[in-house]
């Protein structure tokens, strides 16, 4: 399970169909050329992978991708309906065949024009499984995906390998002209246009296809968004600067953005207090006690809620965690209210559902495994045959997770008499690399920050077999079948009902443990005159005024 990047509030979904039908342009906004100078320093962590949109599945690189690229659709900061960004129009009569026309005259950072083929080529590259794009399964809706994407038949550690796909291009993609392309889905999918703001669907310049992806993403990533890449020093600094030829809605009001890559949130917070850091998305838990962060920051602090959930995920590929009774026992042994009260001082809410309740289509209170019931937990552990050895709960130590992960481990130790402890992995990048390589030897911290506003995004990537963020390798054919039915439902209402049935099966299997719903306490420096946060709490760098 990854930490993803995109979200919007529950308000947005109802207008998705209107976005398709109307084909409205982005319009409005400040169209004057950005002329201000100045720079800002924002908090970041080392990205897991080079900066390629369809291979970036975590927030370290994700927020930078979001700044460097602009997609067909955008999600407004105010929670309004999804609206067209680079798309001039997105039209369909049956939610199966979509005609997408992009705005003429927009440019990549290398000066080349963004054309329809740049979307088609990028999507085909991501959907061809030998390319290894982690977001490849986001294109499963499109006709021909079963010919371009194959999977390992006996798992990551088995002797067999995935067969070579029979096609290297999606049959459902067709370039009509320089500004227009057609997308044919395998089945009608009402939520498809809402997805198109997620970074997996970004365009790639022609030069990408002449380079190795890692060379492009590390040394010369070229996007089409309001800022462009300057340099990347590992574990230290990523430098970005304004793209002056950007001609869509939001233009930069400052010139330079330095993303300082921290290994310690407390060090970042000290820099924030000293005005050496201009924005910190989440203050450390050490600043929450007694509302210390409010005293420290005054009107430089702000609090918000986001459609994000913290989880503990299981490496189901490890036979010690293969029994769902064991996994449910661990979940029932966790006192979420105590963690909320004692670790987060009420700034987080105990999780009681599999999808964050701010999500369109989410069913509140549907996580029966989220109850605190140590008596039943002990019974289930006994039925599962107990647990031998040490249960280590892993987390990335470069962000403020130690306190609550220690609390989870201690609760499991106390309530189940398991030899449990928490252990930090030094950096987020290494932590994610171990997860993606399926090398985790114990439960591990995970989170989900939705990519687009629909409950589908809380099921398909996380819980279907070979889902893009199904890192623990959970598999249940019944869940797969119900999710497929839901994805192809003719209406959003029917889709949401079918996903609710899939989630009931997930709840029985407990492939992960929802722990808390995020609340977010952020801070900025004195030099910031104005800024806005997007709907997942990340800084909207185009809004910043000094």
C-alpha positions in Angstrom: 0.0 0.0 0.0 1.5 3.3 -1.0 1.0 6.8 0.1 -0.5 8.3 -3.0 -0.9 11.9 -4.1 -4.3 13.1 -5.4 -7.6 13.8 -3.8 -10.6 16.1 -3.7 -13.5 16.4 -1.3 -16.7 14.5 -1.4 -18.4 17.4 -3.2 -16.5 16.8 -6.4 -17.9 13.5 -7.6 -21.4 14.5 -8.5 -20.2 16.8 -11.2 -18.0 14.2 -12.9 -20.6 13.5 -15.6 -21.2 17.2 -16.1 -17.5 17.7 -16.8 -17.7 15.1 -19.6 -20.8 16.4 -21.1 -20.0 20.1 -21.0 -16.5 19.9 -22.2 -15.9 23.2 -20.4 -12.5 24.8 -20.6 -10.6 25.8 -17.5 -11.3 29.5 -18.0 -11.1 32.1 -15.4 -8.2 32.7 -13.0 -5.4 35.1 -13.2 -4.1 35.1 -16.8 -1.4 37.7 -16.4 2.1 36.5 -16.9 4.0 35.7 -13.7 6.6 38.3 -13.1 7.4 38.1 -9.4 10.8 36.9 -8.2 11.8 35.3 -4.9 12.1 31.8 -3.7 10.6 29.4 -1.2 12.0 26.3 0.6 9.5 23.5 1.3 9.8 20.3 3.3 10.3 17.0 1.4 11.7 13.5 1.6 13.9 11.6 -0.8 11.7 10.2 -3.6 11.6 6.5 -4.0 12.1 6.5 -7.8 13.3 8.9 -10.6 10.5 11.4 -11.5 8.4 9.5 -14.1 4.7 10.1 -13.5 3.5 6.5 -14.2 6.2 5.1 -12.0 5.8 7.4 -9.0 3.5 6.0 -6.3 4.4 7.9 -3.1 4.3 11.5 -1.9 8.0 12.1 -1.8 8.2 12.2 -5.6 4.4 12.6 -6.0 4.1 16.2 -4.9 7.0 17.1 -7.2 5.3 15.3 -10.1 2.1 17.2 -9.3 4.0 20.5 -9.6 6.0 19.7 -12.7 3.1 18.2 -14.8 -0.5 19.4 -15.7 -3.0 16.8 -16.7 -6.3 16.7 -18.6 -8.3 17.3 -15.4 -7.6 19.2 -12.2 -9.2 19.0 -8.7 -9.8 22.5 -7.3 -8.5 23.4 -3.9 -11.9 24.5 -2.7 -13.5 21.1 -3.1 -15.4 22.0 -6.2 -16.2 19.7 -9.1 -13.3 18.2 -11.2 -12.7 20.5 -14.1 -10.8 20.4 -17.3 -7.2 21.6 -17.2 -5.2 20.7 -20.3 -8.4 19.1 -21.8 -10.5 21.4 -24.0 -13.3 18.9 -23.9 -14.0 15.3 -22.8 -17.1 13.9 -24.5 -18.9 10.6 -24.4 -22.4 9.3 -25.1 -22.0 5.9 -23.4 -19.2 6.2 -20.8 -17.3 3.7 -23.0 -15.9 5.7 -25.9 -14.4 9.1 -24.9 -13.2 11.7 -27.3 -10.6 13.9 -25.7 -9.5 17.2 -27.2 -6.6 19.1 -25.7 -5.9 22.8 -25.7 -3.5 23.9 -28.5 -0.3 25.8 -27.9 0.7 24.4 -24.5 4.4 23.4 -24.1 6.6 20.9 -22.4 9.6 22.4 -20.5 11.9 21.6 -23.5 9.8 23.9 -25.7 8.0 21.2 -27.7 4.2 21.4 -28.0 2.0 19.0 -26.0 0.0 17.0 -28.5 -2.5 14.2 -28.3 0.2 11.6 -29.2 2.1 12.6 -26.0 -0.8 11.2 -23.9 -1.3 8.1 -26.1 2.4 7.3 -26.1 2.7 7.8 -22.3 -0.3 5.6 -21.6 0.9 2.9 -23.9 4.3 2.9 -22.3 2.8 2.6 -18.8 0.4 -0.1 -19.8 3.1 -2.3 -21.3 4.1 -4.4 -18.3 7.7 -5.1 -19.3 8.4 -1.4 -18.8 7.7 -1.9 -15.1 5.6 1.2 -14.4 4.2 0.8 -10.9 1.0 2.7 -12.0 0.5 0.4 -15.0 -2.7 -1.1 -13.7 -4.4 2.3 -13.7 -4.9 1.7 -17.4 -6.8 -1.6 -16.9 -10.1 0.1 -17.9 -8.9 0.6 -21.4 -9.6 -1.9 -24.2 -6.6 -4.1 -24.9 -5.0 -3.9 -21.5 -5.2 -7.7 -21.2 -2.9 -7.9 -24.2 -0.3 -5.4 -23.0 -0.1 -6.3 -19.3 0.8 -9.7 -18.0 1.7 -10.8 -14.5 4.0 -13.3 -12.8 1.9 -16.5 -12.5 3.6 -17.8 -9.3 4.5 -14.6 -7.4 7.6 -12.5 -7.1 9.7 -15.3 -5.6 8.5 -18.1 -7.8 10.6 -19.7 -10.6 8.3 -18.6 -13.4 8.2 -15.2 -15.1 5.4 -13.1 -16.5 4.8 -14.1 -20.2 5.6 -11.5 -22.8 2.5 -9.5 -23.7 1.0 -10.1 -27.1 0.7 -6.4 -27.8 2.8 -3.4 -26.9 0.0 -0.8 -27.5 -3.5 -0.5 -26.1 -6.1 -1.2 -28.8 -8.4 1.3 -27.1 -6.2 4.3 -27.8 -6.3 6.1 -31.1 -4.8 9.5 -32.2 -7.4 11.4 -34.2 -5.4 14.6 -34.9 -2.7 16.7 -33.1 -5.1 17.8 -30.5 -7.6 14.9 -30.3 -7.5 11.3 -29.2 -10.1 8.6 -28.6 -10.2 6.3 -25.7 -12.3 3.1 -25.8 -12.8 1.3 -22.6 -13.4 -2.4 -22.1 -16.7 -1.6 -20.4 -18.6 1.5 -19.6 -16.9 3.2 -16.6 -18.7 6.3 -15.3 -15.8 7.4 -13.1 -13.2 7.3 -15.8 -13.0 11.1 -16.5 -12.6 11.8 -12.8 -9.4 9.7 -12.8 -7.7 11.7 -15.4 -6.2 14.3 -13.0 -4.1 11.6 -11.4 -0.4 11.6 -12.3 -0.4 8.2 -13.9 -2.3 9.9 -16.8 0.2 12.7 -17.5 1.7 13.2 -20.9 5.4 12.5 -21.7 7.5 14.5 -24.2 9.0 12.8 -27.3 12.5 12.9 -25.8 11.4 10.5 -23.0 11.1 7.7 -25.5 14.8 8.2 -26.6 16.2 7.8 -23.1 16.3 5.3 -20.3 13.4 6.1 -17.9 15.7 6.3 -14.9 18.0 8.7 -16.8 15.1 10.9 -17.8 13.6 10.9 -14.3 16.8 11.6 -12.3 18.7 13.9 -14.6 16.3 15.5 -17.0 12.6 15.1 -16.1 10.6 17.3 -18.5 7.0 18.0 -17.6 4.4 20.6 -18.8 3.5 22.2 -15.5 4.1 25.5 -13.8 7.6 24.6 -12.6 10.5 22.9 -14.3 13.4 20.8 -13.0 16.8 22.2 -12.2 18.8 19.7 -10.2 18.6 16.8 -7.7 21.1 16.1 -4.9 20.2 12.8 -3.2 18.8 13.1 0.4 19.5 16.8 0.3 17.8 19.1 -2.2 15.6 19.1 -5.4 15.6 22.5 -7.1 12.8 23.7 -9.3 12.2 27.0 -11.1 9.3 28.7 -12.7 8.4 27.7 -16.3 7.7 31.1 -17.9 6.0 29.6 -21.0 3.3 28.0 -18.9 0.0 29.3 -20.2 -2.8 27.5 -18.3 -4.8 28.7 -15.4 -2.3 28.9 -12.5 1.0 30.5 -12.9 3.8 30.8 -10.4 4.0 34.0 -8.4 7.5 33.2 -7.1 10.4 32.1 -9.2 12.2 29.3 -7.4 11.2 26.3 -5.3 13.7 24.4 -3.3 12.5 21.0 -1.9 14.7 20.3 1.1 14.9 16.6 1.7 14.9 15.9 5.5 15.7 12.8 7.4 14.2 14.1 10.7 10.9 16.0 11.1 12.1 17.6 14.3 15.0 19.2 12.4 12.6 20.4 9.8 10.3 21.9 12.5 13.3 23.7 14.0 14.0 25.2 10.6 10.3 26.2 10.3 10.4 28.0 13.6 13.6 29.8 12.6 12.0 30.8 9.3 14.6 28.8 7.4 11.8 26.6 6.0 8.8 28.2 4.3 6.3 25.4 4.5 6.0 22.2 6.5 3.0 20.0 5.6 2.8 18.1 8.9 4.3 19.2 12.1 5.9 16.5 14.3 3.8 14.8 17.0 6.2 16.3 19.6 4.6 19.7 18.8 1.0 18.5 19.3 1.1 18.1 23.1 -0.7 21.0 24.8 -1.2 22.6 21.3 2.5 23.6 21.4 2.5 24.1 17.7 -0.2 26.8 18.0 1.9 28.6 20.6 5.1 28.2 18.5 3.5 29.3 15.1 0.6 31.6 16.0 -1.1 32.7 12.8 1.6 30.9 10.8 -0.1 27.6 11.7 -3.2 26.0 10.2 -5.2 22.9 10.8 -7.2 20.9 8.2 -8.7 17.4 7.5 -7.8 15.4 4.5 -9.2 12.3 2.8 -6.3 10.2 4.0 -6.0 7.2 6.2 -3.1 5.6 8.1 -2.8 1.8 7.9 -0.7 -1.1 9.1 -0.1 -3.4 6.1 0.8 -7.1 6.2 3.3 -8.9 4.1 0.9 -11.7 3.2 3.7 -13.3 1.1 5.3 -14.2 4.4 3.5 -17.4 5.5 3.5 -16.2 9.2 0.9 -13.6 8.1 -1.1 -15.7 5.7 -3.9 -16.6 8.1 -6.7 -14.0 8.2 -7.5 -14.9 11.8 -4.1 -13.8 12.9 -4.4 -10.5 11.0 -7.8 -9.8 12.5 -6.5 -10.7 15.9 -3.7 -8.1 15.5 -6.3 -5.5 14.4 -8.7 -6.1 17.3 -5.8 -5.8 19.7 -5.2 -2.1 18.6 -6.9 0.6 20.7 -7.3 3.3 18.1 -9.0 5.7 20.5 -6.1 5.5 22.9 -3.6 6.3 20.1 -5.8 9.2 18.9 -6.0 10.6 22.5 -2.5 9.9 23.8 -0.3 10.2 20.8 -2.1 12.7 18.6 -4.0 14.6 21.3 -7.3 14.3 19.4 -5.9 15.7 16.2 -6.5 12.3 14.4 -9.8 10.3 14.4 -9.8 6.5 15.0 -10.5 4.7 11.7 -13.7 2.7 11.5 -14.0 2.3 7.7 -11.9 0.9 4.9 -12.3 4.1 2.7 -11.9 7.5 4.2 -15.4 8.9 5.0 -14.6 12.0 3.0 -14.5 9.8 -0.2 -17.6 9.7 -2.5 -19.1 6.3 -2.3 -17.4 5.4 1.0 -19.5 3.5 3.6 -18.8 4.8 7.1 -18.3 2.3 9.9 -17.8 -0.8 7.6 -14.5 -2.0 9.2 -15.6 -4.6 11.8 -11.9 -5.4 12.3 -11.3 -1.9 13.5 -13.1 -2.5 16.9 -11.0 -2.8 20.0 -11.8 -6.3 21.3 -8.8 -7.9 23.0 -10.9 -10.9 24.2 -11.9 -11.9 20.7 -8.4 -11.1 19.5 -6.9 -13.7 21.9 -9.5 -16.3 20.7 -8.7 -15.7 17.1 -4.9 -15.8 17.8 -5.4 -19.2 19.4 -7.5 -20.4 16.5 -4.8 -19.3 14.1 -2.2 -21.4 16.0 -0.6 -18.5 17.8 2.5 -16.6 16.6 6.1 -17.7 17.2 9.1 -15.4 17.3 9.2 -11.6 17.1 6.6 -9.5 15.4 8.4 -6.3 14.2 6.4 -3.3 13.0 8.4 -1.3 10.5 8.1 2.4 9.7 10.2 5.1 7.9 12.1 7.1 10.5 12.5 10.3 8.5 8.9 11.3 9.4 7.0 11.4 12.7 5.8 7.9 13.0 7.8 6.4 15.8 5.4 7.3 18.7 2.3 5.8 17.2 4.0 2.7 15.8 5.6 2.1 19.2 2.1 2.3 20.7 0.7 -0.2 18.2 3.5 -2.6 18.9 3.1 -2.2 22.6 -0.7 -2.8 22.4 -0.1 -6.0 20.4 2.5 -7.1 22.9 0.2 -6.4 25.9 -3.1 -7.7 24.5 -1.9 -10.7 22.6 1.3 -11.6 24.6 3.3 -11.5 21.3 6.9 -10.4 21.4 6.2 -7.2 19.4 8.2 -4.1 18.8 8.5 -1.2 16.3 11.6 -0.5 14.2 12.4 2.5 12.0 14.0 2.3 8.5 16.2 5.4 8.1 14.6 6.9 4.9 11.3 6.8 3.2 13.0 5.9 -0.1 14.7 2.8 1.3 11.5 1.8 3.2 9.4 2.0 0.0 12.1 0.1 -2.0 11.9 -2.8 0.5 8.1 -2.8 0.3 8.1 -2.9 -3.5 10.7 -5.6 -3.5 8.4 -7.7 -1.2 11.2 -7.9 1.4 9.2 -6.9 4.4 9.4 -9.4 7.3 6.7 -7.9 9.5 3.7 -5.5 9.4 4.6 -2.0 8.2 3.3 1.5 8.2 1.3 2.5 5.2 -1.1 5.2 4.3 -3.5 6.1 1.5 -4.1 9.6 0.2 -6.6 9.1 -2.5 -5.7 9.8 -6.1 -9.1 10.8 -7.3 -12.5 11.3 -5.6 -14.2 7.9 -5.7 -14.3 4.8 -3.5 -13.0 2.8 -6.5 -9.6 4.3 -5.7 -9.7 2.7 -2.2 -10.3 -0.8 -3.6 -8.8 -1.4 -7.0 -5.2 -0.3 -6.4 -5.1 -1.7 -2.9 -7.1 -5.0 -2.8 -7.5 -6.5 -6.2 -4.9 -9.1 -7.3 -1.9 -7.3 -8.8 -3.3 -3.9 -7.9 -0.8 -1.1 -8.3 -0.4 -0.6 -4.6 -1.3 -4.1 -3.4 2.1 -4.3 -1.9 1.4 -7.2 0.5 0.2 -9.4 -2.4 -3.3 -10.0 -1.1 -5.5 -12.0 -3.4 -9.2 -13.0 -3.2 -11.0 -14.0 -6.5 -14.3 -12.9 -5.0 -13.0 -9.4 -4.3 -11.6 -9.3 -7.9 -14.9 -10.3 -9.4 -16.9 -7.8 -7.4 -14.5 -5.0 -8.1 -14.6 -5.8 -11.8 -18.4 -5.7 -11.7 -18.2 -2.4 -9.8 -15.7 -0.8 -12.2 -17.9 -1.6 -15.2 -21.2 -0.5 -13.6 -23.3 1.8 -15.8 -23.7 4.4 -13.0 -21.8 5.7 -10.1 -24.6 4.5 -7.7 -24.4 1.0 -9.0 -20.6 1.1 -8.9 -20.6 2.2 -5.3 -23.0 -0.5 -4.2 -20.9 -3.2 -5.9 -17.7 -1.8 -4.3 -19.4 -2.0 -0.9 -19.9 -5.7 -1.4 -16.2 -6.1 -2.4 -15.2 -4.3 0.8 -17.3 -6.7 2.9 -15.0 -9.5 1.6 -11.9 -7.4 2.3 -13.2 -6.8 5.8 -13.3 -10.5 6.4 -9.7 -11.0 5.2 -8.1 -8.0 6.9 -5.2 -7.6 4.4 -4.3 -4.4 6.3 -5.4 -2.5 9.4 -6.9 1.0 9.2 -5.7 2.9 12.2 -6.6 6.6 12.0 -8.0 9.2 9.7 -5.6 12.1 9.1 -6.0 15.5 10.6 -3.2 17.9 9.5 -1.4 20.6 11.3 0.8 22.7 9.0 3.0 25.7 9.3 4.7 28.4 7.1 7.4 31.0 7.5 6.9 34.7 8.2 7.9 35.6 4.6 4.7 33.9 3.2 2.0 36.5 2.6 -0.5 34.0 1.1 -0.8 30.3 0.3 -3.5 27.7 -0.3 -3.5 24.0 0.4 -4.9 21.5 -2.0 -7.5 19.0 -0.9 -4.9 16.5 0.3 -3.1 19.2 2.4 -0.2 19.7 0.1 1.0 23.3 -0.6 -0.4 24.7 -3.9 2.9 26.3 -5.0 1.1 28.4 -7.6 -0.8 30.2 -4.9 2.2 31.3 -2.9 2.8 35.0 -2.5 5.7 36.5 -0.5 
